[in-house]
Amino acid sequence: MSPEKGQVYPQNIAVTGLNSSENLAAGAPVIRSLRAVPAFTGKVVALAYDALDAGLYVPGLVDTSYLLPYPSQGLAALTARLSHVATQTPLDLIIPCLDSELQSFIRLESFLTAQGIHTLLPTEEQLVARTKANLAGLTARCGVAVPETRVVFTRGHAAQGLAGLPFPIVVKGCFCEAYVAYTPAQAAGYFDRLAMRWGVPVIVQEYLTGIEFNVAALGDSTGKMLGAVAMRKVILSNTGKAWSGVTIHDPTLLTLVQDIFTGLRWRGPIEIEVLKAARDGQWYLLEINPRFPAWIHLATAAGQNLPFATVRAALGEVVQPFTTYAAGLRYVRYAQDMICDPAEFDRLTAIGEIRREDHDERTI
């Protein structure tokens, strides 16, 4: 699914999610996927929330950087900031990469369209339907099994776990992070940690053992997948994030993902996390994340450049779905120290932007 021969894409594309921590965001891997396409000749604009987001300082990764107000500051602050950014660096497209900002960008879609800025985002109804709090409702809507799940608002309810089920249980933040609690005291402690960081509700879920899989995919809003790549988790971090994985091809899993797309009629990027349970060999849906995962460059390497397909679809092109990808391709995540130019860091901290007009060399 490559561009037509001779076609170029000179658009300025803004990407969020440049933070690099144990809970890694997808911004840098999305940009690496865009940079991998020779037809892309435009600029990459980083929209970050913190001057210490490591992706801002990777040599050659981004051309221009701007700080955004945190989502908690509201739509008016975000609208004003995006208006300023657009006057300094005209934007053609934005790819949001963080769960917590999606609702804001969806609500600003009309404003962005009026500014000539394209997006490929789910509707607000779709966004709500896939939340962890509403996961159980997808059983009937999409025909998928989910672990027994409760939505809790107090540490006492978290400590009680799931009635009739023994510990351990899984305690999840409403946006990110998950921990396995083996005692009521642990469950209460994890509730406090997650509620403080992400707010309430906190999700309490039945703990299942088995093999975990993630699927990165892209939808066009009609129930059709433009692409999907499945990955088996090999190494997990303390918070359950994949630190290493390998692409796999399982027709049953991909059919399950298509059922979810059909049920939600999903538009835009998505990550679907599932587990094949040891107790019965059944597939269970663990969660749905409404953006690209941090391992999305693996999908690009396997033959499906879903970030660039997002660009083409958002610009109104008729994009033919990917049909194949390479199985058995592995990735291993690594950490690297980024050396920050003091002048750039001071400028970003003081006025919230770095404008690099030219790059003589790109080291991705």
N, C-alpha and C positions, 0 to 999 in steps of 0.2 A: 504494500500500500504506500508506494512512494509518490512524491509529487510528479506532475507532468514534466517531461524533459524540457529543460530551459526555464522552468518556472522558479521564481525566487520569492522569498518572504522577507521583505524589508521592515516588517512591523516592529514596533517597540513593545516588548512583552514584559509585564510586571509579574513577579512571583513573590509570594510570601513564604514564611516558614523557613528562615535561614538559621534557626538555632540548632546547635549541635551538642546534645547531651545524651545521657542514657536513653531518654525519651526523644529520640532523634526525629526531627521534622523532615519533610520530603522536599523542601525548597531546593537545596543544592543538587540532589539527584534529578529533579525535574529539569533544572537548568542544564545539567550535564547531558541529558537526553536531547534538549533543544540544540545545544552546541554541536551535537554529533551529526546534525543534518546539514550538509553543505549548502542546501538551498536557503537556509535561514541566514539572512544577512543583516538582520536588524539588531537592536540593542536589547540587553536584558537589564531590567530595572528591579532592584531589590527593594521590597517593602518590608521593613523589619520593625520589631517592637522593642528591641534592646540594642544598644551600641555594642554589646559584647556577643551578639550573635555571630558565631564563627564564620558562617558562610559569607559574611560581608568582606572578609579579608583573604579569601582564597584567590591567589593570583589568576587573573583572567576570567574569573567566573562571572562577575557582574560588571556592567559599565557604569551604572549610577545607583546610588543608594539613598533611601529616604526612611526616616523613622515615622511610624504611624502611632496614633494614640491607642492605648489598650481598648479592647472591645467594651470594657466596663464603662468607658467614658461616653458611650452613646453614639448614635448615628450622626448627630450634628457635628461632633468633633471629627469623625471619620470623613464626612462629606466635605468639610472645610479643608481638611488635610489633602484629600485626593484632588480637590480643585486646585490647590496650590501646586501639587506635584505635576498636574497636567499642564499648568502654565509654564513650568520649568522644563519638563520633558514630556512632550505629547505621548500619550499612551494609546495603543491600539487594542490591547487585550490584557486581562488580569487572570492569573491562575492562583486562586487561594489554596493554601496547603495546610491550614490548621482548622481543627474542628470548632474551636471556640469563636472563630471569626465568620464562619459560614453564614449564620443567620443575618449578620450585618450586611454582608455583600449581597445576599439574596434580596434583602429589603431595599438595597440601593440599585437594583438592576435597572430600573427605569431611568434613574439619574445617570448611571454609567452609559446606558444606551444613548441617551441624549447628548452625552459628551463624546460619542463615537468610540466608546470603549466596549469591546466585546467580552462576553463571558460564556461559559458552558457550565451552568450550575443547576442543581435540583431545585424543585419548587419548595416552598416552606412546608407544605403538607408532606412531601416526600422526606424532607429532612427530619420532621418530627416522627414520622412513621418508623424510621429505622433506629431511633434512639434506644439505648439499653433499657430505658424505662418501659418502652413499648415493644420490646423484643418478642414477648409471648404472643402478641397479636399477629405476628408474621406466620405463625403456625397455620392458621386458617387462610390467611391472605395469600401466602406463597407456597403452602404445602411443605414446610420444612419443620423439623423437630428442633426444639430448643431445650437447654437444661432448665430445671425448675428455678424460677427467678422471683425475687421480691425487690420492691422499691422501698427504701427506708429513708426516714428523715431524722431519726434520732439514734444516738449511740446505743441506747438500750435495745432498740429493735434490731440493730446490727448484731449485738451480742447474743440475742436470742436465736440468730441464725434462721434456718428454715424448719418450720414445724414438721416433726416426724422424720427429719433427716439428721444424721449424726454429723459432727465435725469430721474432717475439715470442710470449710466453705470458701468460696471465692468472694472477695470484697473488691468492688470496682468503682472508680471515679466516674462521674457522669460524662466526662470528656475523655480522660486518659488515666492510665495506671490501673494495675490490678495486683492484689496480693492474696496468697492462700493463708487463711487463718485457721489454726488448729485448736484454739480455745476461745471461749467467749471474751476473755480479756484481750486477746490479740485482735479479735474482730472489732471490739470497741476502739482499740488504739488505731487500727487502720481506718475506721470510720472518721475519727478525728483528723487524721492526716489528710485524707482525701477530701473531706468536707471543707477543711481550711484552704486547700489548694484549688479545688475545682467547684466548690459549692455543693449544695444538695439538689436532688436526691443522690444518695449513694446506692449502688446496686449490690445485692447479696444474691449469689448464684450457687446452685448445686455444683459440687466439685466432681469432675469426671476425669478419669485417666484415659489416656489414649494418645494418638498421634495428631499433632496440630498442623493445620494447613492454612495458608493465606492465599487469596486470589485477588490480584489487581485487575480491574476491568474498567471499561468505559461504555457509557450508554448514550443513546441519541434521543431519549424521551418517548420513544414509541414502543419500548419493550425489547428493542433489538440491541444486542451487544455489538459494539464496534471492535471489541477485542477483549481477551481475557487470558491471563497467564497465572497458573497455579504454582505454588511453591510450598514445599514441606520444610517446616522449621527443623533445624539441626541443632543449633545452640541457642539457648534462651538466656536473657538477662534476668536479673532479680525481679524485675517487674513484668516478666513474661514476654518481652519484646524479642523478636528474632534477631540474633546476632550473626547467624549463619544459616543458609538455606540452600535448597537445590530445587530447580524447576522439575515438575512432574506433569505427566499427562494422564488424567483419570477421567474417562468419559462420564462416569456417574457423578463425580464432583462438578464437572463443568455443566452437566444437566441441571444439577441443583442450583448452580449460580444463575443459569438461564431462567429457572423458575422464579428466582428472586427478582430478576430484572423484569420478567413478565408481570409479576404481582405489583411491583412498585412503579413500573414504567420509568425507570431511573434515567436521569439526564445528568451527564457529566462523569467525573472520575469517582471511583469507589474502591474500597478494600473490604473483602468479605472474609471473616475469620471463622473457621469451622474445625471440628474435632471428630475424628473417627474413634468412637468409644471402644475401649477394650472389653467392656462388659457384654456388648451385644453386636459390635461391628457396625452400628448405625452412625450416620452422619448427623452431627448436632451443630446448629448455628450458634456461635458464641457471641459475635457482635458484628456490626456493619459500620465502617468508618466512611464518612462522606467526602473523602478526598484520596489522593494518591498516597500509598505507603512510602516509608523511607527507603524501602528496597526496590523502588520502581525502576531504577537503572538496570536491575537484573532483567526485568521484562524487556527493556530496550535491547540489552545484549542478546536476549533469547530470540529476538526477531520481531517484537511488537513495540514500536516506539509510541506508546500511548500518550505521553505528553505532547508530542508533535501532532498526533492525530486529534488531540483536543484543540490545538491551535487551528487546524484546518476545519474542523467541525464548527468551532465558534465563529470562524470567518464566513460561514455559510456554504462551504464546499460540500458536495455530496461525497462522503467518505465510504469507501467499500470496506466491509469488515475484514479484519485479519482472520485467517483460517488455520494457521499453523504457528508453532514456535518450537524452539529446541528444548527438548527434555534432557535432564542430567547436567544442566549448567549450574555451577555452584558459585556462591559469593561468600566472602568472609568480611565482616566489618572491622575496621581498624580506627584507632584514634591517632590524630596528628596535631601537634602544636602549631598554631598559626601565629606568625609574628606580625603584630599590628604596627603600622606607621603611626607614631605618636601624633603627628599633625592631622592625619585622617581621623583618628579616634577623637581628638579634641574637637575637630570640626563637627563630627557627627553628634557628639555629646552637646556641643554648644548650640548649633543651629539645626541639627536633625537631618543633614543631607551631605552627601559626597557626590560630586558630579565629575566623573572621569570621562572626558570627551573621546579619548582614543586609547586603544590598547595595541601596542606594537607586537605583543606576543601573548598568546593564550595558553596557559598551562592548566589543564583540567585534570 
